[in-house]
Amino acid sequence: MRQAWQRLLVAGMVIATCCGGLPAARAEVSAPQVREALQRAIGYLRREQRGKGDWVDLGQGGYQGGVTALCCLALLEAGVPPDDTAIRKALNYLRTVDTKKTYVVALQTMVFCRAGQVVDRTRIRSLVRWLQDTQNTSEGVSRGAWGYSGGPGTDNSNSQFAVLALYEAERAGFEVQPRTWQLALGYWRRAQNTNGSWGYQVRGPGLGSMTCAGLASLVIALDSQAISGAAIEGDECECRSSEPDERVEKALAWLGRNFSVTRNPKEVVRGPAIGSQRWLYYYLYGIERVGRVTARRFFYGRDRRDQGDLQRYDWYREGADFLVRKQNPDGSWEGDIPQHPQVGTALALLFLSKGRRPVLVSKLRRDGDWDLVRHDLFNLTRYTERKWKMPLTWQTMDAEKATADDYAQTPVLFLSGSDTFRFTPQQRQELRRYVEQGGFIFADACCDGEGFDRAFRAELREIFPEAGYELKPLEAQHPIWSIDERIDPRFVDPDDRWLWGVDF
């Protein structure tokens, strides 16, 4: 194992380039347009905030604080800092709210976690405890779900918000009981339809909004139970199984087949899914959640009305283009509840705020064990966010479908694994074009990765056959050693942890 560990680290390599800005792959909606839409929406919500720090609640259903929590969360995600006057007033108001409704408690939890104020830590623990205590634990199909206020009736919308809140709490360092995640995982598995979709109720007709809710919740629950594909045991690297979940793939396929940003898809008994404007903005927020927790930039699918080529959907770009065009002159969106445009505006703002997060790195999905260490880039991104003090994201790219223009949306493309693999000639061509356009590839053979090491070296010779582009150890003066944090090569064993690469 010691020799294999050396091979793993020697095989870690980088194709180094002088990186400038990468070209945009599309131009339907521009970054300045999105930034302007964000600022106009922020301005609208600021104007609508009332003197106590709240926004107008919905009806008489006992949901005091729900709209305020949603608007405050949207402002925080859009980059308004916690010490901003509007946020401080909203937080102070939400600290007085004691509404025992799942939607409100979940949104309060997300707001307080996102704001990160020490004064709210005890409050967050109490909210997390309430969510765990109100989970349905009785036997039956709804075991593991949530309802409006802890009663026997449950649904997938309330359940999604509870899961999202517990996920944010766990990310913020608060404990969530393993049993809560186990019950939730069992529920979302049972509630999924055979075609990959979810409805509002268990086995109800598939809806785009509820399929997003189910998929995001399923991935979160799976990750809470997952054992990473690799672990350090003593001084050895041990591999563990990390197979993709079939239910996740089926849900992604359903969303790809029925993809739209202008309607909320709905399954019908016969024929293709239809859609409506009902809960469209809630659905768009769900797409953003799916994109973030699955690290997917694209959905793929063949519309059943057109059995032609596989379609690729850039969900963020298409959704942003739609929202920029639909925004009202005052910065609002009418959204799902026309008499309460604050709700539609907050949901649209939550979607668009995804664009504030630059992509740090992308993982290349290929045949074989491409995702042995499932949380590697997630953990790297969180570490870098804290270090750089800025919001970041990561994503996956599919080698079978991605083009050089797709790759151009990521500054670093990461490959890893332990087994052998081969790219097609077209895949090699796209990777070469990516590097020629300023891309940066980093590869790591993990878990006794002799097969990956041999395969990657062979692929590198195919992609860059010219003399002078051979893989070689990078000299101690190479800028890669100090590109962010200084690593002194004098303290790196050249036979153990040295970086190899190609300067292109």
C-alpha positions, 0 to 999 in steps of 0.5 A: 500500500505504501508504494501505491500511495506514492503512485497516487501522489506522483500521478496528481498533475496539472496542465498549467496555463497563463489563465485569463478570463474564459470566454462566455459560452452563451450570450442571451442574457449578460452578467450586467443585466443580471446584476442590474435585475438583482439590484432592482429587486433588492431596492424593491424589497427594501422599499416594501419593508415596514417599520418594524422590520417585517414584510406583509404576511400572507392572509390569516393562516397563522404564518406570521413571519413567513414572508419576512423570513423569505424576503430576508433570506433572499436579501442575504443570498443576494449579498446584502450583509447581516449588518445592513439596516434592513437585515438587522431590522428583519432579524430583530423582528424574526427573533420575536416570532414564535409561529409553530408552522413548518414553513416559518420555522424552516425559513427562520432557521435558514435566515439565522444560519445564513446571518451567522449571528452568535446571539441566535445560536441558542435560537437555532438549536431550538428551531432545529429541535422543533423540526426534528420533533415534528417529523412524522415517525408513525408507521406508514407511507408518510413516515419521515415527512413533515406537515404544516404544523406537526399534525398527521397530514404531511406533504412534499412541500413542507417536507422539503423546507424542513430538509433544507433548514436542517441541511443549512443548520448542519452546514452551520455546525448544528447537530441533526440527529442521524435518525432524522436523516434516516427517516427522511431518506426512507420517506423520499425514496417511498414518495418517488414515482416510478418515472422519477418524479414526485407529486405534492403527495406520495405517488401524486402526479409528477410536478416540476416544483415537487420533483425539484423538492424531492430530488434536492431532499433526496440528495441531501438525505443521501449525503447525510448518510453517505460514506465517502469513497475514500478514507485515511486509515493510519497511513494508508488510503482505503477505498470504499464504494460510492455508487450513484443512486438510481433514484437521483438519475431517474429524477434528473432524467425526468427534469431533463425530459420536461425541462422548462423555465416558463412553466411548472411541468405537470405529469399527465396520464397520457402524453408529454407533461404539460405545465402552467404558471401556477407556482412557477417561481417556486419551481424556479427556486427548486431548480436552483436548489437542485442545481446547487446540491447536485452541482449540475449546471446542465440538464439533459433530456429528449422531449417526448414530443420530439425524439430527436437529439439529446437536448442540453439545458443551461438551467441558470442561463435560461432561467435568468434570461426569463426572469430579466425579461419578466421583471416589472419596472419597480424591480418586482415580479408578481410571481405565484401570488399576484397580490403578494409580489414580495413572495415572487420577488424573493423567490426570483431573487433567490434564483438569480443570486446563484449567479453571484457565486463564481464557479471555483472548480468542476469535476469531470464525470466519466465512465468508471469511478469518477466520484470516489471521494464524493465530498472532495470539491464540496469541502474544498469550496467551503474551505475556499469560501471561508478563506477568500471571504466570498460565495463560491460554487462547484459543479460537475461536467459530463465528458460524454456531453460537454463541449469546450464551450461548456468547459469554458465556464469553469476555471479548473476541471478536476479528474480523479479515480483509481480505475482505467478509462478511455476518452473518445476522439471527440472528448479529447478534442473538446478537452484540448480546445478547453486548454487552448482557450485558457482552461486548467486541468487538475487530475489525481489518481486516488485509492491505489490508482495505478489504472487511472495513472496509466490511463491518464498518461496515455490520454495526455499523449493523445490530447497533446502529441506534440514534442515538448508537451510531455508530462514532467515534474514541475520545477521548484520555481514553477508558479504553481507552488505559490499560486495561492498559498506558498508551498515550499518545494524543499520540504516536499519529497520528489518521489512522494508528493511532487506535482507533475504537469505540462506547461502548454 
